[in-house]
Amino acid sequence: MRLTPRPDLPRTPAGAVVWPRRAGVLRGLFVSLALLASLLVLGAAAPTATASKLRVRYITSNGIRYLYLVDLAALYGLRYESNSQRFALRSRYTSLIFTVNETEAIINGTRVHLSDAPWVAKGYAVLADIDVRLLLSPILKGSSLRRGDVRRVLIDPGHGGKDPGTQGRRSRERDVTLQVARRLQKELVAKGYQVALTRSKDTDLALAGRSQKARSWKADISVSLHCNAAGPGVRGIEVFRVPPVGARSTYGLQRATAAVPGNAWDADNARLAYEVQRGAVAATGATDRGMKNARFAVIKECPCPSVLVEMGFMSYAAEEANLSSAAYQDKLARGIASGISRYDAALLRR
Ligand SMILES: [Zn+2]
């Protein structure tokens, strides 16, 4: 059903819960519409004249501002659906699925890890403002992204030389990352990009040297390639971005308090990570472990939008075999390249 947004007493689709009027926990209540209108525009579903009458309520808990999903849905012309612990915002072209108390959400079929889990406040699901502004918004629209197209792509094959990285039964991370980097370079050059590698041989390269290369070569974006290892049964692809200030890391859950160079590109990092995650999973059929947040040195210090791709688990035998195979490496390279293209296509031209 489509809710008519009314700040007084909207009802959930379940119809069971009454909206809080002036509960003590509801402070401030309304986020500036101008701010929110700039957050999301969903193509044909974008709100027009009626948007000026819509208000998005928020609640503050432990210093974090959360927005009511039902209001966001109304503002952007999406249907709001709730089913016990699951909440969805949908239109013909968009599907956002959230689960109460889970940081994992699904945006148009691709998994993303939120900074903060949605929860139910006074009977209505709420989502952290920082996840709306610096995750959903850049994924759903391009206007918060950098201007101008991508020309120079820096590829950073993880590890090398004395640092083998993760080791599987038959292969080493440092070799796989370089092999995929070369294939990705070919894909990107064929699409018309200028490409450089932080290392083109099996050599040592400190983390600082990798971000330095992005700076000296004036890369438009940088993509670091890695392979993963974990306990039995764990497999799949995950792509990391630097969490914005105030957002939590996916592992460890610390909230970033001080800005790092990579935070100059929060919106772009989110969109690039999302597109690369989506592209790599679609091309390989691998398990989608989702786009995540981590303050890894190589992306934290990067002077341009950057992501770190964990291409698969060397600790999972079948995935290690895939990672060493030329055919699978080609799929990975094609998928990552298509994600880069889609990010590029989302940028507003100069
Ligand atoms: Zn690694």
Boltz pocket constraint, residues with backbone or C-beta under 6 A from the ligand:
constraints:
  - pocket:
      binder: B
      contacts: [[A, 158], [A, 159], [A, 165], [A, 166], [A, 173], [A, 225], [A, 226], [A, 227]]
      max_distance: 6.0
